[in-house]
Amino acid sequence: IKEYIPDQKQISELHLAQERENNQGLDVLQSLEHNEPEVLEEDTNEAQSILSDGMSSSPFSINLGVSSLLTTGEATQYFASGIDFSLFGGYRLSNSAGYLVFGVYTALDYFKANGMLISSENILISFGPELRAGLELKQFAAMFVRFSTGGTVFMIDANNTGYRTMLVPYISAGLGVDYFFLKNIGISFISNYNLYMEASTLISGFLPSFAVNFRF
């Protein structure tokens, strides 16, 4: 019978073995609890790094914008506002100080003008080079300035007599903000000011613009 009844020494050894197993289990749980935030943080940083690398490795961009032309100066005597559609395509060069984008700008503007004797429908088609210079505010946000100049095809239909076409120079400048919420898709808010140097009337105005951006 004594062979099947454990003595005090065996009982102590059993208790020690059980305590070792319990302590090992606690160590594993504590290790998992301690490392879980680090793992989550590493995963988040890795995802952000992947998106950031994707943005930095996508030098080409296309921006599609729409805005309202709010006139200033003498043009306000003939019309108050118009609508503007724009397209910009560029190539981006980046370094630690910021970035430059060299590209091409084109836009289509439409407005109706009313004078004392003549009313007209007007279409402006602009095309020219554009330069943007910017600074990254956060990993997916940036602020930039832009400047473009070139030629505008000015089409005027006075009193429904047919369109008369002329070529005039334009200047366009603005300040904008980019935000990319996906790897290569984002939005921009740009405040532009445009000048169209028509011979008889200098057309100028603000163009608060919203644009969708694509990088590839």
Phi, psi and chi 1 to 4 in degrees:
 res  aa     phi    psi   chi1   chi2   chi3   chi4
   1 ILE       -  -38.8  -64.8  173.1      -      -
   2 LYS   -60.2  -29.4  -69.9 -178.3  179.0  179.9
   3 GLU   -64.8  -27.6  -66.2  177.1   -2.0      -
   4 TYR   -97.7   -2.6  -61.4   98.3      -      -
   5 ILE  -105.6  117.1  -61.2  175.6      -      -
   6 PRO   -68.2  141.7   24.2  -32.1      -      -
   7 ASP   -84.8 -179.6   56.1   18.8      -      -
   8 GLN   -62.9  -35.8 -172.3   65.3   32.8      -
   9 LYS   -65.5  -43.9 -178.8  178.6  179.3 -179.2
  10 GLN   -65.4  -38.5  -68.8  174.0  -30.7      -
  11 ILE   -62.7  -41.8  -67.4  172.8      -      -
  12 SER   -62.8  -41.8  -61.3      -      -      -
  13 GLU   -64.3  -38.7  -69.7  176.8   -9.4      -
  14 LEU   -63.3  -43.6  -71.5  172.1      -      -
  15 HIS   -61.0  -41.6  -77.4  -55.0      -      -
  16 LEU   -65.2  -41.5  -72.5  173.6      -      -
  17 ALA   -63.6  -40.5      -      -      -      -
  18 GLN   -65.8  -39.3 -172.1  174.0    3.5      -
  19 GLU   -64.6  -38.5  -73.5 -179.6    2.0      -
  20 ARG   -61.7  -44.1  -69.8 -166.7 -166.4   98.0
  21 GLU   -62.7  -41.9  -68.7  179.2   -2.4      -
  22 ASN   -64.1  -41.7  -68.4  -22.4      -      -
  23 ASN   -65.8  -38.9  -69.7  -25.2      -      -
  24 GLN   -62.7  -40.4  -71.3  176.3   -6.6      -
  25 GLY   -63.6  -42.0      -      -      -      -
  26 LEU   -64.0  -40.3  -71.5  173.4      -      -
  27 ASP   -61.5  -40.8  -69.2  -19.5      -      -
  28 VAL   -64.6  -44.4  171.1      -      -      -
  29 LEU   -63.3  -44.6  -71.1  175.0      -      -
  30 GLN   -62.9  -38.1  -69.9  175.4   -5.9      -
  31 SER   -64.0  -42.1  176.7      -      -      -
  32 LEU   -65.5  -43.2  -70.4  174.2      -      -
  33 GLU   -63.4  -37.5  -68.4  175.1   -4.5      -
  34 HIS   -71.3  -37.2  177.3   72.7      -      -
  35 ASN   -86.0  -17.6  -68.9  -29.0      -      -
  36 GLU   -60.1  -48.2 -175.7  175.7   -1.3      -
  37 PRO   -60.3  -37.7  -20.8   32.5      -      -
  38 GLU   -65.1  -39.7  -65.0 -179.2   -0.8      -
  39 VAL   -63.6  -44.1  171.5      -      -      -
  40 LEU   -62.4  -42.5  -69.9  173.9      -      -
  41 GLU   -65.1  -40.2 -176.1  176.7   -4.9      -
  42 GLU   -63.6  -41.2  -70.9  175.6   -0.7      -
  43 ASP   -63.3  -42.4  -69.3  -17.1      -      -
  44 THR   -64.1  -45.3  -58.3      -      -      -
  45 ASN   -63.5  -37.3  -68.4  -23.1      -      -
  46 GLU   -65.0  -41.6 -176.5  177.6   -2.3      -
  47 ALA   -64.1  -43.6      -      -      -      -
  48 GLN   -63.9  -37.6  -68.5  178.4  -14.2      -
  49 SER   -65.2  -39.5  176.6      -      -      -
  50 ILE   -62.6  -45.1  -68.9  172.2      -      -
  51 LEU   -65.4  -42.1  -67.4  177.8      -      -
  52 SER   -64.1  -42.7  178.2      -      -      -
  53 ASP   -63.0  -37.7  -68.8  -17.6      -      -
  54 GLY   -63.3  -39.8      -      -      -      -
  55 MET   -67.3  -45.7  -70.1  174.2   58.6      -
  56 SER   -68.9  -24.8   61.2      -      -      -
  57 SER   -93.3   11.4   61.8      -      -      -
  58 SER  -117.1   82.9  -55.2      -      -      -
  59 PRO   -76.3  -22.0   28.3  -34.3      -      -
  60 PHE   -89.2  143.4  -65.9   98.7      -      -
  61 SER  -142.5  149.6   63.0      -      -      -
  62 ILE  -131.7  129.8  -67.4  177.3      -      -
  63 ASN  -119.7  127.0  -57.7    5.4      -      -
  64 LEU  -111.9  119.5  -58.3  172.7      -      -
  65 GLY  -126.6  157.3      -      -      -      -
  66 VAL  -138.7  142.6   60.9      -      -      -
  67 SER  -156.7  170.6   62.6      -      -      -
  68 SER  -105.6  134.0  177.8      -      -      -
  69 LEU   -89.4  110.4  171.8   59.5      -      -
  70 LEU  -104.8  107.8  -52.9  175.8      -      -
  71 THR   -72.6  153.5   56.4      -      -      -
  72 THR  -132.1  167.0   60.2      -      -      -
  73 GLY    69.3 -150.1      -      -      -      -
  74 GLU   -68.5  -19.4   59.3 -179.6  -44.3      -
  75 ALA   -64.9  -23.2      -      -      -      -
  76 THR   -66.0  -16.9   57.1      -      -      -
  77 GLN   -69.5  -19.8  -59.0  175.1   25.2      -
  78 TYR  -114.1  -32.1  -54.1  102.9      -      -
  79 PHE  -157.9  153.2   71.7  103.4      -      -
  80 ALA   -97.7  -34.0      -      -      -      -
  81 SER  -156.7  164.2   63.5      -      -      -
  82 GLY  -150.3 -172.7      -      -      -      -
  83 ILE  -122.6  146.6 -171.2  167.7      -      -
  84 ASP  -133.1  132.8  171.2  -86.7      -      -
  85 PHE  -119.7  133.8  -59.4   96.2      -      -
  86 SER  -132.8  156.0   63.3      -      -      -
  87 LEU  -139.2  130.5  171.1   65.0      -      -
  88 PHE  -131.9  133.7  170.0   76.0      -      -
  89 GLY  -128.4  132.5      -      -      -      -
  90 GLY  -149.2  169.4      -      -      -      -
  91 TYR  -119.4  130.3 -177.9   82.1      -      -
  92 ARG  -103.8  134.5  172.9  178.2  172.2  134.6
  93 LEU  -118.2  125.1  -61.3  174.6      -      -
  94 SER  -120.8  150.0  -57.6      -      -      -
  95 ASN  -150.6 -173.7   58.9   32.1      -      -
  96 SER   -65.9  -23.4   58.4      -      -      -
  97 ALA   -84.5  -16.9      -      -      -      -
  98 GLY   150.4 -148.9      -      -      -      -
  99 TYR  -151.6  157.5   64.7   87.9      -      -
 100 LEU  -124.3  142.8  -67.1  174.3      -      -
 101 VAL  -125.2  120.8 -177.6      -      -      -
 102 PHE  -103.0  127.2  -60.3   91.5      -      -
 103 GLY  -159.7 -166.6      -      -      -      -
 104 VAL  -125.6  135.4  174.9      -      -      -
 105 TYR  -115.9  136.2  163.9   84.3      -      -
 106 THR  -140.5  147.4 -175.8      -      -      -
 107 ALA  -149.5  153.0      -      -      -      -
 108 LEU  -125.4  121.5  171.3   66.7      -      -
 109 ASP  -117.1  145.7  -64.7   84.9      -      -
 110 TYR  -138.0  136.2  173.8   81.5      -      -
 111 PHE  -157.7  158.7   61.5   89.2      -      -
 112 LYS  -109.1  134.7  -71.8 -174.8  176.4 -178.1
 113 ALA  -117.9  143.4      -      -      -      -
 114 ASN  -129.4  119.7  -64.5  -64.3      -      -
 115 GLY  -108.6 -172.2      -      -      -      -
 116 MET   -68.0  -36.0  -65.2 -178.9   63.2      -
 117 LEU  -116.8  -25.1  -59.0  175.8      -      -
 118 ILE  -128.6  137.9  -61.7  175.3      -      -
 119 SER  -116.9  153.8   62.5      -      -      -
 120 SER  -149.9  153.3   64.8      -      -      -
 121 GLU  -103.1  137.0  -68.5 -171.7   -7.8      -
 122 ASN  -130.7  135.2  -56.1  -91.8      -      -
 123 ILE  -126.0  130.1  -61.9  174.5      -      -
 124 LEU  -119.5  123.5  -73.5   71.9      -      -
 125 ILE  -116.5  112.6  -57.8  174.1      -      -
 126 SER  -108.5  147.9  -56.8      -      -      -
 127 PHE  -152.6  132.8 -176.9   84.2      -      -
 128 GLY   179.6  170.3      -      -      -      -
 129 PRO   -72.7  154.7   27.2  -34.1      -      -
 130 GLU  -138.8  143.3  178.4  172.3  -34.0      -
 131 LEU  -122.3  133.6  173.5   65.1      -      -
 132 ARG  -123.3  141.0  -63.7 -173.3  177.0 -170.9
 133 ALA  -131.3  131.1      -      -      -      -
 134 GLY  -145.3  169.8      -      -      -      -
 135 LEU  -129.2  138.3  -65.3  172.3      -      -
 136 GLU   -80.6  122.7  -67.6 -173.0   -3.2      -
 137 LEU   -83.8  -42.5  -56.5  177.5      -      -
 138 LYS  -137.2 -172.2  -68.1 -176.1  178.6  179.7
 139 GLN   -63.8  -32.1 -160.3  163.4   16.0      -
 140 PHE  -123.1   15.7  -52.4  115.9      -      -
 141 ALA  -131.5  147.8      -      -      -      -
 142 ALA  -150.3  153.0      -      -      -      -
 143 MET  -115.9  140.4  177.2  177.6  -70.4      -
 144 PHE  -145.9  160.6   63.3   90.3      -      -
 145 VAL  -114.5  151.1  -66.1      -      -      -
 146 ARG  -135.3  151.5   57.9  169.3  -63.5  -84.8
 147 PHE  -146.7  134.7  178.1   81.1      -      -
 148 SER  -144.2  145.3  176.1      -      -      -
 149 THR  -148.1  150.8 -174.5      -      -      -
 150 GLY   174.9 -144.8      -      -      -      -
 151 GLY  -116.3  150.1      -      -      -      -
 152 THR  -125.0  126.4  -64.3      -      -      -
 153 VAL   -81.9  112.6  177.6      -      -      -
 154 PHE  -101.1  113.2 -161.0  156.0      -      -
 155 MET  -111.6  122.5  -56.5  170.2   64.0      -
 156 ILE  -123.5  127.4  -54.7  172.1      -      -
 157 ASP  -114.1  100.0 -179.3    8.2      -      -
 158 ALA   -92.5  122.0      -      -      -      -
 159 ASN    52.8   37.7  -68.1  -24.0      -      -
 160 ASN    57.2   38.9  -63.5  -42.4      -      -
 161 THR   -99.6    4.8   58.0      -      -      -
 162 GLY   102.8  155.4      -      -      -      -
 163 TYR   -78.5  134.1  -79.7   99.8      -      -
 164 ARG  -109.4  133.5 -179.3  169.9   57.9   91.7
 165 THR  -115.0  138.8  -58.1      -      -      -
 166 MET  -143.7  160.1   66.5 -175.0   76.6      -
 167 LEU  -110.3  125.0 -177.9   64.6      -      -
 168 VAL  -130.7  153.8  -59.2      -      -      -
 169 PRO   -80.3  155.3   25.7  -31.1      -      -
 170 TYR  -133.1  158.2   80.3   86.7      -      -
 171 ILE  -133.1  134.3  -64.6  174.9      -      -
 172 SER  -136.9  131.1  176.3      -      -      -
 173 ALA  -142.2  153.7      -      -      -      -
 174 GLY  -168.8  174.8      -      -      -      -
 175 LEU  -128.5  132.0  175.2   66.5      -      -
 176 GLY  -142.4  170.1      -      -      -      -
 177 VAL  -131.2  132.5  175.2      -      -      -
 178 ASP  -105.6  143.8  -75.7  -27.0      -      -
 179 TYR  -142.1  123.2 -179.1   78.2      -      -
 180 PHE  -105.2  111.5  -79.6   79.7      -      -
 181 PHE   -93.1  -11.8   51.3   87.3      -      -
 182 LEU  -127.1  174.8  -67.5  176.9      -      -
 183 LYS   -53.8  -48.1  179.9  178.9  178.6 -179.4
 184 ASN  -131.6   21.9  -72.3  -40.5      -      -
 185 ILE  -130.9  131.8  -59.1  176.0      -      -
 186 GLY  -154.2 -172.4      -      -      -      -
 187 ILE  -131.8  159.5   55.8  176.3      -      -
 188 SER  -135.3  145.8  -64.4      -      -      -
 189 PHE  -120.6  121.3  -62.5   96.8      -      -
 190 ILE  -130.2  134.5  -48.3  172.5      -      -
 191 SER  -106.4  108.9  177.5      -      -      -
 192 ASN  -107.5  158.9  -66.6  -46.6      -      -
 193 TYR  -134.0  123.6 -169.1   80.1      -      -
 194 ASN  -116.8  145.9  -73.2   11.7      -      -
 195 LEU  -124.5  128.5  -67.9  171.6      -      -
 196 TYR  -117.8  116.0  -57.8   96.0      -      -
 197 MET   -92.1   65.8  -57.8  173.2 -166.1      -
 198 GLU   -71.7  146.4 -160.3  -90.9  -29.2      -
 199 ALA   -60.9  -42.8      -      -      -      -
 200 SER   -89.7  -30.1   59.9      -      -      -
 201 THR  -140.3  126.8  -56.6      -      -      -
 202 LEU   -80.1  113.7  179.6   66.1      -      -
 203 ILE   -95.2  123.9  -60.4  173.3      -      -
 204 SER  -142.2  156.8   61.3      -      -      -
 205 GLY   176.6  165.4      -      -      -      -
 206 PHE   -87.5  145.1  -70.1  100.3      -      -
 207 LEU  -130.9   88.0  -68.1   89.5      -      -
 208 PRO   -70.1  119.3   23.4  -30.2      -      -
 209 SER  -120.6  144.9  175.3      -      -      -
 210 PHE  -117.7  131.9  169.8   79.9      -      -
 211 ALA  -134.7  151.1      -      -      -      -
 212 VAL  -105.7  132.7  179.0      -      -      -
 213 ASN  -112.4  142.5  -60.8  -22.9      -      -
 214 PHE  -131.0  134.5  -58.1   93.0      -      -
 215 ARG  -120.0  142.8  -73.5 -176.3  177.0  174.7
 216 PHE  -153.4      -   55.4   95.0      -      -
